[in-house]
């Protein structure tokens, strides 16, 4: 019998994968060989503690789970189930990110929301509900767009990322951020009663970007006009889903995360397709794209104790020149910014308002904003991605560039590069969870 291929929910059917799809079969001997032997967590028959049943699993280490730092992106149907599972398992350090507010349609698919929550921010309500399940958990809510509003430091804070999203642009940014910061992430997608869970490990292709085909790139490019202004709102996200499929896929995602923490084999560069109609579930092998733009990891990350408000581009460049031992240094931003809008017509007539400085992340400026308020002509978008000392905006503080707090700036010379994490922003972004940061190299 030919096995039907379930659509990859919220990710296109054109995502490239090898034609070979492995049936999901458990090799008992192989599984036993890969599982750590039971050791120091012996449990007596009278152990009635909250996590006693977990400790009956020989390889289970509850302390690893308690100490792990988890970034959950998306607080919709998948995100709700992910957070519920993290709380039940005893994870205590969690950040949840979502941009949206709760509407009535969320109530049929999201276990953490109630009718009284309609209109409230998803991240805030989800964080509170997660704490109610497991009061010992520290759950910090961030309301932000993952592509434009999250600094790379948040990804570096986490041990792993769990994503419950409904669009390619956000997935692509998460993939690149995780690769740069050397962090694994586990993706989930659902549509109808089908779904997919898959893991991507830094330095171990294929990655998410490797799976994208021509159809995916066409959809990604659709949101942008040729001058990099946002042409239209993203229409992804209005897909048919059920609470049953979200619980299955989120369960697989969190289970993969637990396995990852314990050093067990995971779906690295592979996907588990759950096909709910005929139960013809299978694994799919993705193929590496040798030209993939995501295959890059920072070789050296230095934590700067100062805040973005305390640093200008000039002062950061001076620090980089000292550390790299060269005057020929460029400081690159984590993402492109719209420096200014320039009207060719008004420039020709030498009008004083021919240029408008913006300093906003590319993708946040709507197309209509590009029209000149004086003559109505579409203005030219002038972007910026770096600072080398000759540009006019060297006196600007990092907070005025249109970039998020707790971000990374990469300094490059001809021989070496340093990624500077603006760690002084941590408390503002992470809240109480800033105390659980990793300690790494720092600069004075």
C-alpha positions in Angstrom: 0.0 0.0 0.0 1.3 3.4 -0.8 1.6 5.6 2.3 -0.1 9.0 1.9 2.0 12.0 2.7 0.4 14.3 5.3 0.7 18.0 4.6 3.3 19.7 6.7 1.0 22.0 8.7 1.7 25.7 8.5 4.9 24.8 6.6 4.5 24.1 2.9 4.3 20.8 1.2 7.2 22.0 -0.9 9.6 21.7 2.0 12.4 19.5 0.6 12.9 16.1 2.1 14.4 12.9 0.9 12.0 10.6 -0.9 13.0 7.9 1.6 10.6 8.0 4.6 11.5 5.6 7.4 8.5 3.9 9.1 8.5 4.5 12.8 9.7 1.2 14.3 11.3 0.8 17.7 14.4 -1.4 17.7 14.4 -2.6 21.3 18.0 -3.6 21.5 19.2 -0.4 19.9 17.0 1.7 22.3 18.3 -0.2 25.3 21.9 0.4 24.3 21.4 4.1 24.0 19.7 4.7 27.3 21.8 5.5 30.3 21.7 2.9 33.0 19.8 3.4 36.2 22.0 5.0 38.8 21.7 7.4 41.7 18.0 8.1 41.6 16.6 5.0 43.3 13.1 5.5 44.5 11.5 3.7 47.4 8.0 2.2 47.2 6.9 4.9 49.7 8.2 7.9 47.8 5.1 10.1 47.3 6.9 13.2 46.1 5.6 15.2 43.1 8.0 13.7 40.6 8.4 10.2 42.1 6.9 8.4 39.1 9.4 10.1 36.8 12.3 8.9 38.9 11.2 5.3 38.3 12.6 5.8 34.7 16.2 4.7 35.1 17.8 7.4 33.1 15.6 10.3 34.4 17.4 13.2 36.1 14.9 15.6 37.7 17.7 18.0 38.7 18.6 18.5 35.0 15.0 19.4 34.3 14.8 21.7 37.2 17.9 23.7 36.2 17.2 23.8 32.4 16.4 27.1 30.8 13.6 27.0 28.2 12.5 29.5 25.7 9.0 28.9 24.4 8.0 31.0 21.3 4.3 31.1 20.6 1.5 30.8 23.1 -1.3 29.5 20.9 -2.6 26.0 20.7 0.9 24.4 20.6 2.4 26.8 23.0 -0.3 26.1 25.6 0.3 22.4 25.5 4.1 22.9 25.6 3.8 25.1 28.7 1.4 22.7 30.4 3.8 19.8 29.8 6.9 21.8 31.0 5.0 22.6 34.2 3.9 19.1 34.8 7.5 17.8 34.3 9.0 20.3 36.7 10.8 22.8 34.5 11.4 25.9 36.6 13.0 28.4 34.3 10.8 29.4 31.4 10.4 32.4 29.1 7.3 32.5 26.9 7.1 34.9 24.0 4.0 35.9 21.9 2.9 39.1 20.2 -0.9 38.6 20.2 -3.9 38.8 22.4 -6.4 36.1 23.2 -9.6 35.9 21.1 -12.6 33.7 21.4 -11.3 31.2 18.9 -8.4 30.4 21.2 -10.7 29.1 23.9 -11.5 25.8 22.0 -7.8 25.0 21.5 -5.9 26.4 24.4 -6.0 24.7 27.8 -4.5 27.7 29.7 -7.1 30.3 28.6 -10.6 31.1 30.0 -13.4 33.2 28.6 -12.5 36.0 31.0 -9.0 36.2 29.4 -10.3 37.3 26.0 -8.5 40.5 25.0 -5.6 39.9 27.4 -2.0 39.3 26.2 -1.4 35.7 25.5 2.1 35.6 27.0 1.0 37.2 30.3 -2.0 34.8 30.8 -0.1 31.7 29.7 2.8 32.5 32.1 0.4 33.0 35.0 -1.5 29.8 34.2 1.7 27.8 34.0 2.8 29.1 37.4 -0.6 27.9 38.8 0.1 24.4 37.5 3.6 24.4 39.1 4.0 27.2 41.6 7.8 26.7 41.9 8.3 27.6 38.2 9.6 31.1 37.3 7.8 31.9 34.1 8.6 35.2 32.5 6.3 36.6 29.8 7.5 38.8 26.8 5.0 40.4 24.4 7.1 40.9 21.3 7.5 40.0 17.6 10.1 37.2 17.6 11.7 38.5 14.3 12.0 42.2 15.3 11.6 42.3 19.0 13.9 39.6 20.5 17.6 40.2 21.0 19.9 37.3 20.3 20.8 37.2 24.0 17.5 35.5 24.8 18.4 32.6 22.6 21.8 32.4 24.3 20.2 32.4 27.7 18.1 29.3 26.8 19.4 25.7 26.8 16.9 25.0 24.1 14.0 26.6 22.2 10.5 25.2 21.7 8.5 26.8 18.9 4.7 26.6 18.4 4.4 29.0 15.5 2.3 29.4 12.4 4.5 31.2 9.9 7.8 30.6 8.0 9.3 34.0 8.7 9.4 33.5 12.4 10.8 29.9 12.0 13.5 31.1 9.7 14.6 33.8 12.2 14.6 31.4 15.1 16.6 28.9 13.1 19.3 31.6 12.3 19.3 32.9 15.8 19.7 29.4 17.3 22.5 28.6 14.9 24.4 31.8 15.7 24.0 31.3 19.5 24.7 27.5 19.3 21.4 26.4 20.6 19.1 23.6 19.6 15.4 24.2 18.8 12.4 21.9 18.4 9.7 22.9 15.9 6.1 21.9 15.8 3.4 22.5 13.2 -0.2 21.4 12.9 -3.0 21.6 10.4 -6.4 19.8 10.7 -5.6 16.5 12.4 -2.1 16.2 11.0 1.1 17.5 12.4 4.9 17.4 12.4 7.6 17.6 15.2 11.3 18.0 14.3 14.5 19.0 16.0 17.4 21.1 14.6 20.8 21.1 16.3 23.4 23.8 15.7 26.4 22.7 13.7 24.5 19.5 12.6 22.8 20.2 9.3 20.2 19.9 7.8 18.6 22.9 9.5 15.2 24.4 9.1 16.3 26.7 6.2 17.6 23.7 4.4 14.0 22.4 4.2 12.7 25.4 2.4 11.8 25.2 -1.3 10.9 27.7 -4.0 7.3 27.9 -2.8 8.4 28.7 0.7 10.7 31.5 -0.5 8.0 32.9 -2.7 5.7 33.2 0.3 8.4 34.7 2.5 9.2 37.3 -0.2 5.5 38.2 -0.7 5.4 40.3 2.5 8.1 42.6 1.3 8.0 45.1 -1.6 11.1 45.6 -3.7 12.2 48.5 -1.5 12.1 46.4 1.7 8.9 48.0 3.1 6.2 45.7 4.5 3.8 45.2 1.6 1.0 43.3 3.4 0.2 41.6 6.6 1.2 38.0 7.0 -1.8 35.9 6.2 -0.4 32.8 7.7 -1.8 31.7 11.0 -5.5 31.1 10.0 -5.2 27.4 9.7 -7.6 24.7 10.7 -6.5 23.0 13.9 -7.9 21.0 16.8 -6.8 20.6 20.4 -6.2 16.9 19.9 -3.5 17.3 17.3 -1.9 20.2 19.3 -1.6 18.0 22.3 0.0 15.2 20.3 2.6 17.4 18.5 3.4 19.5 21.6 3.8 16.2 23.6 6.4 15.0 21.0 8.2 18.3 21.1 8.6 18.3 24.9 9.5 14.7 24.9 12.3 15.4 22.4 13.5 18.2 24.7 13.6 15.9 27.7 15.6 13.4 25.6 17.9 16.1 24.4 18.6 17.2 28.0 19.5 13.6 28.9 21.8 13.0 26.0 19.5 10.6 24.2 18.9 10.4 20.4 16.5 13.0 19.0 14.9 13.9 15.7 18.0 15.9 14.6 17.4 17.1 11.1 14.4 14.8 10.8 10.7 15.2 11.2 8.0 12.9 12.7 4.9 13.3 10.6 1.7 12.4 12.5 -1.1 11.6 10.0 -4.3 11.5 11.9 -6.8 10.3 9.3 -5.3 7.0 8.4 -2.6 6.7 11.1 0.2 6.3 8.5 2.7 8.2 10.6 6.3 8.1 9.5 9.7 9.8 9.9 11.1 12.0 7.1 14.8 12.7 6.4 15.6 16.3 5.4 18.6 17.0 3.1 21.3 19.6 3.7 21.6 22.6 1.5 25.3 23.3 1.1 24.5 27.0 0.2 22.3 27.5 3.3 22.7 30.9 4.9 21.9 29.6 8.4 25.0 27.5 8.9 27.0 30.0 10.9 27.8 30.0 14.7 29.5 32.8 16.6 33.1 31.6 17.4 33.5 33.9 20.4 30.8 35.6 22.4 31.9 38.3 24.9 29.5 39.6 27.5 29.5 43.4 28.0 28.2 44.4 31.4 27.0 47.8 30.2 23.5 48.5 28.9 22.4 49.5 25.4 21.6 53.0 26.8 25.2 53.4 28.0 26.9 52.4 24.8 27.1 54.3 21.5 28.3 52.8 18.2 31.5 54.9 18.5 32.3 53.5 22.0 31.5 49.9 20.9 33.8 50.4 17.8 36.6 51.7 20.0 36.3 48.7 22.3 36.3 46.3 19.3 39.4 48.0 17.8 41.2 47.5 21.1 40.1 43.8 21.5 40.8 42.9 17.9 44.1 44.8 17.8 43.2 46.6 14.6 41.8 49.9 13.4 40.2 48.2 10.4 37.1 47.0 12.2 33.4 46.9 11.2 30.6 46.4 13.8 27.7 44.5 12.3 24.1 44.6 13.6 22.0 41.5 14.2 19.5 42.5 11.5 19.1 45.2 8.9 17.6 48.5 9.8 15.9 51.2 7.8 18.2 54.2 8.3 16.1 56.8 6.4 13.6 57.4 3.7 14.8 59.7 0.9 12.5 61.4 -1.7 14.3 61.8 -5.0 11.9 64.5 -6.1 12.3 66.6 -3.0 16.1 66.1 -3.1 16.2 67.5 -6.7 14.3 70.6 -5.5 16.5 70.8 -2.4 13.6 70.8 0.0 14.6 70.6 3.7 12.4 67.6 4.4 13.8 65.5 1.5 15.1 62.9 4.0 13.5 61.3 7.1 15.6 59.4 9.5 13.7 56.3 10.9 16.1 53.8 12.5 13.6 50.9 12.5 14.1 47.2 11.8 13.5 46.2 8.2 10.1 44.6 8.1 8.5 47.0 10.6 7.9 49.9 8.3 4.7 49.7 6.3 4.6 50.3 2.6 2.4 53.4 3.0 5.0 55.0 5.2 7.3 55.1 2.2 5.2 57.8 0.4 6.6 61.3 0.7 4.2 63.4 2.7 5.1 66.5 0.6 4.8 65.2 -2.9 3.3 61.7 -2.6 6.1 60.1 -4.5 7.5 56.7 -3.2 10.7 57.4 -1.3 13.9 55.4 -1.5 14.7 53.2 1.5 18.3 53.6 2.8 19.3 50.7 5.0 22.1 50.1 7.4 23.7 46.9 8.6 27.0 48.0 10.2 29.1 50.8 11.5 32.8 51.3 10.5 33.4 54.8 11.9 32.6 56.9 8.9 28.8 56.8 9.1 26.9 59.7 10.5 25.1 57.8 13.3 28.1 56.9 15.5 26.9 59.1 18.4 23.7 57.2 18.6 23.2 54.9 21.6 22.3 51.3 20.8 18.8 51.8 22.2 18.1 54.3 19.4 19.0 52.1 16.4 15.7 50.2 16.1 17.2 47.0 17.5 16.0 45.1 20.5 17.6 45.1 23.9 19.9 42.2 25.0 21.2 41.9 21.4 24.5 40.9 19.8 26.8 43.1 17.8 29.5 41.4 15.8 32.9 43.1 15.4 35.1 41.9 12.5 38.6 42.6 11.4 40.5 40.8 8.6 41.7 38.1 10.9 39.1 37.6 13.7 35.6 38.3 14.9 34.0 38.9 18.3 30.3 38.8 19.0 29.5 41.3 21.8 26.4 40.4 23.9 25.0 43.6 25.6 24.5 41.7 28.9 23.7 44.8 30.9 20.2 44.6 29.3 19.6 41.2 30.8 17.6 42.3 33.9 15.3 44.5 31.8 14.6 41.6 29.4 14.7 38.5 31.5 13.4 39.8 34.8 14.1 37.5 37.7 15.4 34.9 35.3 18.4 37.0 34.6 20.0 35.4 37.7 20.0 32.0 35.9 22.2 33.2 33.0 25.3 31.3 31.9 28.5 32.8 32.8 30.9 33.3 29.9 33.7 35.6 28.7 33.2 39.2 29.7 34.8 42.5 28.7 35.4 45.5 30.9 
